[in-house]
Amino acid sequence: MKQLLHIPSAQKEMILTSMKVHRQRLNGMGKRLFDIAYSKILKMDHSVELDGMEMMYVSQALNSFGKRLAGIRLFDEAGNYRSMAMEMERIRINFQRTNGPKIRKEKTASAGTLTA
């Protein structure tokens, strides 16, 4: 299951910038999985379909880049990236709640019904 996201071009550029920088610090299978989401964002026009993991990669990249900007004292820009990361994370959590596996608790026997 995927979530359709409508992303304006200014925000798309912010996402691409943060993902490009974040991608340089990845390697192996993590980088390959990250690249799937990165290529989807690169190819998108006005909307893109992402699954929960891909949304998580986007929010991690935005947060990471926001921290980097804060480290060089660009606090306003950092706040914009961090805010977008929080919004992406909010969308992901709602998506996971709606589409994730449903966990049912099994009823266990109580102490009064157990026999030795």
C-alpha positions as CSV (number, residue, x, y, z in Angstrom):
1,M,0.0,0.0,0.0
2,K,1.3,3.5,-0.9
3,Q,0.3,7.0,0.1
4,L,-0.2,9.6,-2.6
5,L,1.5,12.9,-1.7
6,H,1.1,16.2,-3.5
7,I,4.3,18.1,-3.1
8,P,4.8,21.6,-4.4
9,S,7.9,22.3,-6.5
10,A,9.6,24.4,-3.7
11,Q,9.2,21.6,-1.2
12,K,10.3,19.0,-3.8
13,E,13.6,21.0,-4.2
14,M,14.1,21.0,-0.4
15,I,13.5,17.2,-0.2
16,L,15.8,16.6,-3.1
17,T,18.6,18.7,-1.6
18,S,18.3,17.0,1.8
19,M,18.2,13.5,0.3
20,K,21.2,14.2,-1.9
21,V,23.3,15.2,1.1
22,H,21.9,12.5,3.4
23,R,22.5,9.8,0.7
24,Q,26.3,10.5,0.7
25,R,26.5,9.2,4.3
26,L,24.8,5.9,3.5
27,N,26.2,2.6,2.1
28,G,25.3,-0.9,1.3
29,M,21.7,-2.1,1.4
30,G,20.6,1.0,3.3
31,K,21.7,3.2,0.4
32,R,20.0,1.0,-2.2
33,L,16.7,1.1,-0.4
34,F,17.1,4.9,0.1
35,D,17.8,5.3,-3.6
36,I,14.4,3.8,-4.4
37,A,12.7,6.6,-2.6
38,Y,15.2,9.2,-4.0
39,S,14.5,8.2,-7.6
40,K,10.8,8.4,-7.0
41,I,11.1,12.0,-5.8
42,L,13.5,12.8,-8.7
43,K,11.0,11.5,-11.3
44,M,7.8,13.0,-9.8
45,D,5.8,15.8,-11.3
46,H,3.4,17.1,-8.7
47,S,2.6,14.0,-6.8
48,V,4.3,10.8,-5.7
49,E,3.3,7.5,-4.1
50,L,5.5,6.5,-1.2
51,D,5.2,3.6,1.3
52,G,5.9,4.0,5.0
53,M,9.6,3.2,4.7
54,E,10.1,5.6,1.9
55,M,8.4,8.4,3.9
56,M,10.6,7.6,6.8
57,Y,13.7,8.0,4.6
58,V,12.4,11.4,3.4
59,S,11.8,12.6,6.9
60,Q,15.2,11.3,8.1
61,A,16.9,13.2,5.3
62,L,15.0,16.4,6.0
63,N,15.9,16.2,9.8
64,S,19.5,15.4,9.1
65,F,19.8,18.4,6.7
66,G,18.0,20.6,9.2
67,K,20.5,19.7,11.9
68,R,23.3,20.4,9.5
69,L,21.9,23.8,8.7
70,A,21.5,24.6,12.4
71,G,25.1,23.6,13.0
72,I,26.2,26.4,10.7
73,R,23.7,28.8,12.3
74,L,21.1,29.0,9.5
75,F,18.3,28.6,12.0
76,D,15.4,29.8,9.9
77,E,16.2,27.5,7.1
78,A,16.9,24.7,9.5
79,G,13.4,25.2,11.0
80,N,11.8,25.0,7.6
81,Y,13.5,21.6,6.9
82,R,12.7,20.3,10.4
83,S,9.0,21.4,10.1
84,M,8.7,19.6,6.8
85,A,10.3,16.5,8.4
86,M,7.7,16.6,11.2
87,E,4.9,16.9,8.7
88,M,6.2,14.0,6.7
89,E,6.5,12.0,9.9
90,R,2.9,12.9,10.8
91,I,1.7,11.7,7.4
92,R,3.7,8.5,7.8
93,I,2.3,7.7,11.2
94,N,-1.3,8.2,10.1
95,F,-0.6,6.1,7.0
96,Q,0.9,3.3,9.2
97,R,-2.0,3.4,11.6
98,T,-4.5,3.1,8.8
99,N,-2.7,0.6,6.6
100,G,-0.3,-1.2,8.9
101,P,-0.9,-4.7,10.3
102,K,-3.6,-4.9,12.9
103,I,-2.4,-6.4,16.1
104,R,-5.0,-8.3,18.2
105,K,-4.3,-9.4,21.7
106,E,-5.1,-13.0,22.4
107,K,-7.0,-13.6,25.6
108,T,-4.9,-15.7,28.0
109,A,-6.3,-17.9,30.7
110,S,-6.5,-16.2,34.0
111,A,-4.9,-17.7,37.1
112,G,-8.4,-18.8,38.4
113,T,-9.0,-21.0,35.3
114,L,-5.6,-22.7,35.2
115,T,-5.2,-26.2,36.5
116,A,-2.1,-27.9,37.5
